[in-house]
């Protein structure tokens, strides 16, 4: 006749009681896992926003082709869109006197330029970019930018590395750039992404912390109530 004792002298019913107690403890341990999920989701979302912020600024500078005026410069663009001619400088300076710019397809055919009437500029990586002209490409193309300018008694500035340029004259050679049109609003959008990333990370961390603390407190209270009923 069994008396409910195990071979080691332990009452098997104690194990059943302990299992029943564990099942009654609420909330369940799965809430700890949920807290980790919220934390990782917040940090992951924040990381994505920071990544887009960094790559956005890199795209602004890396997608522009720099050259000097006066002269001729070729630039290849692999997708359609609105492109612009910028006056570039470490410090903003007046637009060169008598500057004229024409843009044509490499195989011929002039591209219409629209002059931008704005005194504002944007600064990226400590360089000032003032938009002078913009033009539209309906398909990928290689364009030729030809510039002429009046002479300036200042010394000729050093030529930047990269690009293909011919016909540089003596005298002041202003720095120009051609690339996708970027507005001040684009910069604000990038800055907004960094704040959004910080917000997502903060929300994820706070949500995880709240879930973790509430779960600990409620499970502790539940354990004490069950212990008092024994």
PEHUSUL-V907980 format. One record per backbone hydrogen bond with DSSP energy under -1.0 kcal/mol. CO is the residue of the C=O (numbers start at 0). NH is the residue of the N-H. If there is no record, write none. Layout:
CO/NH
CO/NH
This chain:
3/11
5/8
9/5
10/13
11/15
12/16
13/17
14/18
15/19
16/20
17/21
18/22
19/23
27/30
28/31
29/33
30/34
31/35
32/36
33/37
34/38
35/39
36/40
37/41
38/42
39/43
40/44
41/45
42/46
43/47
44/48
45/49
46/50
47/51
48/52
49/53
50/54
51/55
52/56
53/57
54/58
55/59
56/60
57/61
58/62
60/63
64/177
66/175
70/146
71/165
72/144
74/142
76/140
80/136
81/180
82/134
83/178
84/131
84/132
85/176
86/129
88/127
95/98
96/149
99/147
101/145
102/110
103/143
104/107
108/104
113/133
115/117
121/128
123/126
126/123
127/88
128/121
129/86
131/115
132/84
133/113
134/82
136/80
140/76
141/105
142/74
143/103
144/72
145/101
146/70
147/99
163/73
165/71
173/68
174/87
175/66
176/85
177/64
178/83
182/186
183/187
184/188
185/189
186/190
187/191
188/192
189/193
190/194
191/195
192/196
193/197
194/198
195/199
196/200
197/201
198/202
199/203
200/204
201/205
202/206
203/207
204/208
205/209
206/210
207/211
208/212
209/213
210/214
211/215
212/216
213/217
214/218
215/219
216/220
217/221
218/222
219/223
220/224
221/225
222/226
223/227
226/229
